[in-house]
Amino acid sequence: MLRIENVSKSYGAKQALKGVSISIPKGSICGLLGPNGAGKTTIIRILNQIILPDSGKIYLDGALLAPKHIAAIGYLPEERGLYKNMKVGEQALYLAQLKGLSKGEATKRLRYWFDKFDIADWWHKKIQELSKGMAQKIQFIVTVLHRPKLLIFDEPFSGFDPVNAALMAKEILQLRDEGATVIFSTHRMESVEEMCDHIVLLHRSEKILEGSLTSLQKQFQSRVFEIGLQTTDKKQVMAKLSSKFGVSEAHFQTQQDELKFHLQWDLDKSSNELIQALQAYGEISHFVAAIPTVNEIFMKAVNVHIE
Amino acid sequence: MKKLQLIIYREFKSKVNNKSFVILTFLSPFLVIGMGMLIYYLSALNGKDVKEIVLVDQSALKFKDVFLDNPTEKYLDFTDLGLEQSKDLVRQHKYSGLLYIPPISKGVKHLAESIEFFSEETPSLPFLSALESKIEERLKLHKLSLSGVTSKTISEAHFDVDLIQVNFSGEQSSKLGNGLRIGLGLGAGYLVMMFIIVYGNSVMRSVIEEKTSRIIEIVISSVKPFQLMLGKIVGNAMAGLLQFFIWGILLVLFGLLARFFTEGGFGTTPSSLVAASNIEMPAQNSEQSTLILKEIGALPLFQMFVMFVFYFLGGFFFYSAIYAAIGAAVNSETDTQQFLLPVLLPLMLAVYVGIVSVVDAPHGPVATVFSILPFTSSIVMLMRIPFGVPWWELLLSMALLLISFVGMVLFAAKIYRIGILMYGKKPSYKDLYKWLQY
């Protein structure tokens, strides 16, 4: 469990974080989301102890965050780099040793990962001889090699080709299953939505929302349904529906040519009642409750926050 | 501590494993010796160029007895031809010049003010001074003989004085020793300045490389920025010391080789050069080199070595911390210029003070003050040490340098830890000041 309590940070007159408190459950993947300048990088740098907060406390597994935790954190920054003139193996060993691994242990683990990614013959290559995709694999290995309890990925999939992105995603899920807590920090919320089970939304140096993805989706659900109805006279049916419900035309992919629309249903009525009501107008061929995307949740939360 | 060792080792290895380091270390002594030999050869060639000087002496003071031919100058007596005809001949035959001494009609003082030297090209100052002193000597002899002093008496009244230099502890030294002190002091100070600039730049480039390749954030998520900066400085200092060490060994080897060849009678220089440049014969050469070795032995070599290492490290730590902070602040090497000038100025001032003040008065107030101030002490004190420096001055200078370099490293680290994470706009001095407040 990672607990951030009332953390604030200023750079001169500019306040980067205003009393932010966050709790991230152990073994979860948390999306730290927000537009550029919201304070994500500052939180990450504070977690990595690159900078210190002006006030507030951070606990990792119940213990106050301290220099000894550096070995328990793996960090892949947005702007990734490696020493261009160093050899791959030599460089990976150096970075692993800086994380506290012994040379022998680091070598053993690196061999395992290099074999797993089928890159064993890269060991003696210089970084400048590698393509961007190849370097990304090395950076990922270096981030997870010391089996950190907390993994932080800043803009995790930006710049990754689809093959590498899928490979990384698979490995990250595996690490999560083995007990690691993962933080994805990004402003492209749709890129991590599928993998996150916990969401923290930051806006203008403040946390505006936090919770499990399902609970937030429930909280921000709009009771809008996406419906496809088989009918001979689409215009007439649409007119009838409009007079009884709040409907609007919709466009979505289906197999048939049917009447497609969005329908706003009452919050206190069940979806079964809606199905029953719709059966009078034709055969229901498509019925999906529209789940709010993280982007939509964010926009709503920002509006609520401003109000 | 283990992490610091790792950083130092990486920095040292990346520096030493570099082709340019290997080439510079092993080639530069040969280059220096080669350049020295080239200069020596060229000056010998210069010496071979015999100047033909025409003398028209109408004074009857027998100046031709003073102007005797030597390997670099040949005097032609055209007195009988008169001034005008001699002038034409000088122009026709392109002689080096014409020295005209008019009749001594209005006394010696007037004559001294009327002697002329005609030449197409402006002669060098040393050449003119040599002519003047020969003329002065001749006029003095003439004036004394007019007063009844015989030339024998004058010759007997000439004594060669060579002061024996002794300090109060009874140790003797010589002009050669003084020359050695000046040479070694200036050499050591100059070497330290060069190394501070070369290796300071190397620290700065290393920081810029980490910043621009964006590995910096990965590294400082594992170690403190201060550790990283210190590791870089120490790693580079060790590479510098290794280079000095290798040069030291090469110097000893060259020395032994030179001695072997000298004693073996092969001679170190081509015989034609020896003949052309007034160099003594090998036997005298050997005597001279023994004297030099004796003088070197009399120098406080151990103290000089220890102090060289101390002041090199102190000065290097002091300045390279600034270099590291500059590297962290900028986004590319081209942005460094505005910050580098304040670093280079005190270094240049130190060498200037050394050359002007230490040589002139090694214990004078200027040399003393600059050898204590930490901005210049690592260079100026090294130049003074061969002349013997009071212990209190040495201790004060060392203590101040130690305190200042710790202070400078801490100060630079504050800029460094913020600078390495700042990208985008070119920083100004105002920005650096702001970073110090964070």
Interface residues (C-beta under 8 A of the other chain):
Chain A: Y11 G12 R45 N48 Q49 I50 I51 P67 I70 I73 Y75 L76 P77 E79 R80 G81 L82 Y83 K84 N85 M86 Y94 L95 Q97 L98 K99 Q139 V142
Chain B: K3 L6 I7 R10 S14 E209 E210 T212 S213 R214 I215 I216 E217 I218 V219 I220 S221 S222 V223 K224 P225 L421 Y423 K434 Q437 Y438
